[in-house]
């Protein structure tokens, strides 16, 4: 159902749930409207396909909800689900239905983004490999392309329709059509394409508002720019933004610069919507983006202060639908990554690749809870410019939104309640103290750290009392038991002043910490410094219930957890995470995590007298704060011991390079035309691997020719993505290896790389010379994305042509790539190496006759060598241990690369002399933390240096007592 009427400010709806009742989802110029109530959507991007362990989806989503997010945005990647035309797999790690159920059970709204094109730094931008070899121009109204798109959307929408919030069986509230479609905007090919997608999605029963993510602030696909079949008011304009962290935050909303390129001003009748705002940035092979420092540098440059400064600017600009890309980046495992990126997609996100919380979660935690606690923030107009000056200075400067001396001020008002909000942003690196003049008689001193920002509220409700103002930033308020509780945040040591409206003098008790207070002229002033335990109880003064004020610094605020239950709200202090809270009778049942020993304090609904933590009863005592506090601290996570990786066995492969290898079952490469955007050499044949059904990983070629004229060199022209390579043999003898260069900052975004590798040969004219056999292995490094809608995903991959100097023998070619897709692990798991085609990577493979091996290795050969071992883990079942595999080498110049297979799952690629990645996350579920595991390494070396892994070891990336139950992912062994 749909609602478009403007709603006044009122209480926000509670967390969504699949309750079986129909709901309405609409919007006006201010915000999303859910069941007629205003909602600020505070969302984080998560890609289920980058975490191939469905049990851990719940872990990530619970962490997001606990830290203040009320929505999750997900891409659905076509290539992940479709091994062939008409074939769509939504089982196992690709179970979209399961992910959407977990999101609903967790209490998160869902923004669904199924493309058909997603970009996302994945192979071909999410297009399946088989689409690269089809007729029709992608991302246009070409009928051939649309026929495939309709199949894909039918498959996705069949699942999505069951999870629409409007139907009461799920929590999908928004649905994206296409992504960053900046080309063909004014062309009928583009307008008809978007109209077709709109009509198709509606015909599939998707009745929530639809939107597009404009690449930049261009006004592309704003309402009215294409045909929506007569529907009005059901299409949102959204735009993405990845501003430089070294520049001041831009004004991209209603209250910033005007005109189409001003962001939200391109669509004044829809709420400000950023479907992607940079929560980090991706890193390419070689680490050029962050000077080889990897994602730790991304997280440093876009840290917690960056989030406050940029995200509060967005809120001040009227952005009410805000999605952080990424909140959990995950892993581009297998052959999922686009050529530009390596395996890790950590992104510098708030939750790191190993699912560990980072300091970036603190502002998200504070702002997310604020937005859910203060409904006035959902409807804001720009208010009059304010007067500010340096604290302690004389006079004021009329700054408005222009700012002065590095301080920028935004003033907003809720037109219904007249609550006011001020965002003060410091664009200098020096800590500042700003005197904010609220009116002609009242000013408040606000500390604003360098390159940071603060939100100041006036006139908001704190339960049954009203805040006049506070120099501390509000975080949340709730009612628990017989009292209201309000939390304010600030830095340790920063003095704050808070004024509460009081009709008469109240009773004030400083329960913990240090605070001063005074009652004057109908207001109670409380001066306190935020810390771990600063709390003040206010009773009477004309209010019907006590108010507990908590002043928390960042560290303390990150250990405060709100959870709303049908019985009322629960506030928990102390543990590293609160996952769930349930009230049954007089007992509140809590589930969560601890890392170190932690306090446990609980404010619960009336009548609750007992506390259970992770299924164990906790002895508590009642406090003057109205809470139940555990008598003993909760224990932290016990130590996790990881075994050394020993017992390795080794086996060289690539028999395909031998002259007498039987390739009779390989496909003959004899096609003369191709749909590739890479030209086919005159006379052919077509050698691009996609044309023969081989789309992922390595591909082999074998060419036969008879001895003829004298030739002294052979040249191979080939096409790959970043870091592709070619190695060749003639009659079983290595000719050499050619590699694409490591990208620098100028070429880092280059997609297709083409080169010609020339090797010396000796082919002499003799009566018995022949046939000769050329064997060629190409590591393709995946397909380009199609970001400019020019079919760049169809650029050739593999060999293009082969020529001889001084001769022109007729060569007949055969080609072999990956075997049939793994029915469990999917099409992106395997390439065309001999060991992959014969199950050397799988559990249960009989490697008992392989020779024993140790690391480091110092052999020198061109080709592929496999290493296998097993190991057993005995992690406590009540401990969530995040574990990685770390590969290091004392010589960073040694030229080899490693594909990592854990229990048959391809967990990524390590390139020793390129980097920057050395540690690869092994997700629980794929990793058996309480049993046996099989590890296989496929080492590809170019023969120019000694090669083979240096040091290979397991690494503990984090641990917590608690976690979620993990079901092992199906990991079948070798197929007979």
Secondary structure, DSSP 8 states (H G I E B T S, - for coil): ----S---S----------SS---EEE-SS-EEETTEEE-EEEEEE-GGGS--HHHHHHHHHHHHHTT--EEEEE--HHHH-SBTTB---SGGG-HHHHHHHHHHHT-EEEEE--S---TTBGGGG--GGGGGSSS-TTTT-HHHHHHHHHHHHHHHHHHGGGBGGGTS--EEEEE-SSS--SSSSSHHHHHHHHHHHHHHHHTT--SEEEEEESSSS-TT-TTSS--TT--S-EEEEEEE---TTS-----STTS--SGGGSGGGGTTS-EEEEEEESS---BGGGGGGTT-THHHHHHHT-HHHHHHHHHHHHHTTEEEEEEEEEE--B-TTTTB-TTB-SB--TT-SB-TTS-B-TTHHHHHHHHHHHHH-GGGGS-EE----EEEETT-SS-EE-TTT-BTTEEEEEEE-TTT--EEEEEEE-SSS-EEEEEESSSS-EEEEEE-TTEEEEEEES-EETTEEEEEESSEEEEEEEETTEEEEEEE--TT-EEEEEEE-SS-EEEEEEES-EEEEEETTEEEEEEE-BSSEEEEEEETT-SSEEEEEEE-HHHHTTEEEEEETTEEEEEESSSEEEEEEEETTEEEEEEEBSS-B--EEE--TT--EEEETTEEE-EEE-TTS-EEESS-B--------------EEEE--GGGSTT---TTSEE--------SS---TT-----GGGGT--SSEEEEEEEE---S-EEEEEEEEEESTT-EEEEEETTEEEEEEE-----TTTTT---EEEEEEEEEEE---TT---EEEEEEEE-------TTSS-GGGS--EEEEEEEES-----EEEEE---S-BTTTBTTS--S-HHHHTTTTSTT---TTSEE--SS--B--EEEEEEEEEEE----TTEEEEEEEEEE-S-TT--EEEEEEETTEEEEEEETTT-S--EEEE-BTTB-TTSEEEEEEEEEEESSS-BS-SEEEEEEEEEEE---------------
